[in-house]
Amino acid sequence: MIYPEFELKPQFLNKFPLNWDEIFGNYGPIHVELGFGNGEYAAYYTSKNKNINYIGFELSITSMVKAQRKLKRNGIKNAKLILCDARFGVREFFSDDSIDKLIMNFPVPWYKNSQAHRRIIIKDFFNVLSVVLKYNGEFELVTDQEWYAIEAYENAKESGYFKVNDIEKNPKREFLTRYEKKWIRFNRDIFRLKVWKIKKGKITRLLRSEDDMPHAVGKITEQKVLELKGQVFKEDNKIFVVKNVYKEVNGDAYIFKIISSDDEFTQHYFLVLYPKEKMKWVLKLDSESNPYRTPAVKWSVKKIMEVLE
Ligand SMILES: C[S@@+](CC[C@H](N)C(=O)[O-])C[C@H]1O[C@@H](n2cnc3c(N)ncnc32)[C@H](O)[C@@H]1O
C-alpha cells in the first residue's frame, strides 16, 4: 500500500454490501472497472469524470502499486482500488441496483477448457450484473477475442435481463488501454459489447451484513491437534485444507494454516487455538489474518472444533 488513500481493504470492514456513499463521502454515481491493469484507464477516466466514484478491481499486486502511482500523479480524489477477485467483489460489495456503469477492458480470455473456470464474463456474471447494476445501468466489454465477445453477447441475451447492442468491430475509442495499443500495433481487431439492464435477476451472496468473528469453544483431545495437518474437508461448495499446524514454543496455543474455497473463491488464513478456563479451548481467526468471513471460513472453525472434541 503506497498511497493508502486509494486502496480499500474490505476484509477489514464488517458490513456487506459496502456503503459506498459513506466510503466516498458523497452520493456520486458508482463506476466500476474489472482488471484495471496498470491503471492507465482508471487515471484517464477519473480525471475526465470528476463527479463519479470509481472502484477498480485487480488481482496483481504489481499492477496495484503502478495504478496507485498513476492516480497520485494525476491528483485523483474519486477512486478506490481493491485487490480482490472481481467476481467475488462485484457480487459481495455492491447493493442491489447500485452500480451506474461497469467496464471491463481486455479480460484474460483463458482459452483452454481447463482454465475456463477463471473466466470472468460467464453466464453467472450476467445474473450478478442484473442485480447490482441500476436499471438502465451499462456494462461495457472491450476485447481482442471475437469468440469472447460473442459468448458474452449470447449469455447477456439469453439471460433476458439486458438490452443488448450488436458487437461493434474496431470502435472509435477516445482512450486506448495498454493492451488495446498493443493489439492495435499487432493489427488485431478490437470488439466492443454494450448492454443495459432492463430486468433484475436473483443471486445468493456469501457475506452477510454484520457477520460475527467466527469462533468455537469446546473441550479438545490435544493429541488430535497435530493429526489435523494435511487433512481436507469438503461439504457442498465449501472446501478447506489444514496446510500446517504449529505449536507455541513457550505456551499452550496452536496455530493452523488454512486454505479454504467457496466455489472458485480461495483464501489463506490462520486460526488460533488456545486454552481457556475449565478445560475449555477457544478456536478463532488469528488476529494477523483477515479473510472475508465466507461460509467456508466459518465452517472451517466449526468443523475443526468438532473434529478435536
Ligand atoms: C489483459 S490485462 C488488461 C489490463 C487493462 N484492463 C488493459 O486493458 O490494459 C487483464 C487484467 O485483469 C486482471 N485480472 C484477471 N482476472 C481477474 C479477476 N478475477 N479479478 C480482478 N482482476 C483480474 C489481471 O491481473 C490483468 O491485470
The ligand as an SDF file (V2000), in Angstrom:
LIG
                    3D

 27 29  0  0  0  0  0  0  0  0999 V2000
   -5.0980   -8.4540  -20.1700 C   0  0  0  0  0  0  0  0  0  0  0  0
   -4.9710   -7.4890  -18.7220 S   0  0  0  0  0  0  0  0  0  0  0  0
   -5.8090   -5.9700  -19.1850 C   0  0  0  0  0  0  0  0  0  0  0  0
   -5.4270   -4.8110  -18.3170 C   0  0  0  0  0  0  0  0  0  0  0  0
   -6.1200   -3.4900  -18.6470 C   0  0  0  0  0  0  0  0  0  0  0  0
   -7.5370   -3.5690  -18.4310 N   0  0  0  0  0  0  0  0  0  0  0  0
   -5.8230   -3.0740  -20.0670 C   0  0  0  0  0  0  0  0  0  0  0  0
   -6.7480   -3.0950  -20.9020 O   0  0  0  0  0  0  0  0  0  0  0  0
   -4.6800   -2.6890  -20.3390 O   0  0  0  0  0  0  0  0  0  0  0  0
   -6.1450   -8.2750  -17.6480 C   0  0  0  0  0  0  0  0  0  0  0  0
   -6.0380   -7.8230  -16.1920 C   0  0  0  0  0  0  0  0  0  0  0  0
   -7.1110   -8.4130  -15.4440 O   0  0  0  0  0  0  0  0  0  0  0  0
   -6.6140   -8.8460  -14.1850 C   0  0  0  0  0  0  0  0  0  0  0  0
   -7.4970   -9.9280  -13.7220 N   0  0  0  0  0  0  0  0  0  0  0  0
   -7.5950  -11.1850  -14.2160 C   0  0  0  0  0  0  0  0  0  0  0  0
   -8.5320  -11.8960  -13.5590 N   0  0  0  0  0  0  0  0  0  0  0  0
   -9.0410  -11.0570  -12.6170 C   0  0  0  0  0  0  0  0  0  0  0  0
  -10.0310  -11.1980  -11.6110 C   0  0  0  0  0  0  0  0  0  0  0  0
  -10.6910  -12.3550  -11.4390 N   0  0  0  0  0  0  0  0  0  0  0  0
  -10.2950  -10.1430  -10.8070 N   0  0  0  0  0  0  0  0  0  0  0  0
   -9.6150   -8.9650  -10.9610 C   0  0  0  0  0  0  0  0  0  0  0  0
   -8.6750   -8.7680  -11.9080 N   0  0  0  0  0  0  0  0  0  0  0  0
   -8.3860   -9.7920  -12.7140 C   0  0  0  0  0  0  0  0  0  0  0  0
   -5.1970   -9.3060  -14.4790 C   0  0  0  0  0  0  0  0  0  0  0  0
   -4.3870   -9.3000  -13.3120 O   0  0  0  0  0  0  0  0  0  0  0  0
   -4.7610   -8.2810  -15.5300 C   0  0  0  0  0  0  0  0  0  0  0  0
   -4.1320   -7.1550  -14.9420 O   0  0  0  0  0  0  0  0  0  0  0  0
  1  2  1  0
  2  3  1  0
  2 10  1  0
  3  4  1  0
  4  5  1  0
  5  6  1  0
  5  7  1  0
  7  8  2  0
  7  9  1  0
 10 11  1  0
 11 12  1  0
 11 26  1  0
 12 13  1  0
 13 14  1  0
 13 24  1  0
 14 15  1  0
 14 23  1  0
 15 16  2  0
 16 17  1  0
 17 18  1  0
 17 23  2  0
 18 19  1  0
 18 20  2  0
 20 21  1  0
 21 22  2  0
 22 23  1  0
 24 25  1  0
 24 26  1  0
 26 27  1  0
M  CHG  2   2   1   9  -1
M  END
$$$$
